[in-house]
């Protein structure tokens, strides 16, 4: 699954660690999401959408 996490994070000048704190996950999880090695659970995808104030569909695509 492709995503725009790295771009969205960069637009806000957040580090992976800052995003991880906001999401309640590890920095390694954020890295795995950004590189496509890990697809988020549905609850995590909703949390990501809330943090970036965007619909899930605008962040993730298959």
N, C-alpha and C positions, 0 to 999 in steps of 0.2 A: 504494500500500500504506500503510495506517495503522499507526502504532506508538505506543508509550508511552514513548519515549526521554526526552522532555522531563520527563514526570512522574517517571520513575524517577531521572533525574539530579537533579531538584529535591529529591526525598526524601532524597538523600544530600548535598545542598548542594554538588554539584560544578558547576564552570563547564563551558562547552563545551570550553574548552581542557584542563581536567583530564581530561574523558572522552576527548577526542581523544588525549591522551598515553597513557592506559590502553589505548586501542585501536590505537595506532600509526598514526593517520590525522590529517589536518589538522582544525583547528577548523571550517573551511569545509565539510568533509565531514559533520561532526556537525550543523552547521546545516542542510545540505541534507537529511540524513536526517530531522531533526526536523520540517522543514516539508513533507516529502513530495515534494521535488523530485528525490530520488535514492533508489532501492531498493538495499539492500546486496547485495553478492555473498554467496554461500552461506558462504564462509569468514569473512567479516566478520560475518554474522548469528550464526554460532556463537560468534565471539569476543565479540560483544555479550552473548549469552546467558550466557557464562561470567563476564564482568565483573559482570553483575547477578545472577548465581546464580539464573537462572530459565530455564524452557524457552522456546525460540524462539517457540512458539505463544502464550505469555502476553505477549510483547513486540510481535509483529507479527501483523497480520490483514489480509486483503484484503476 
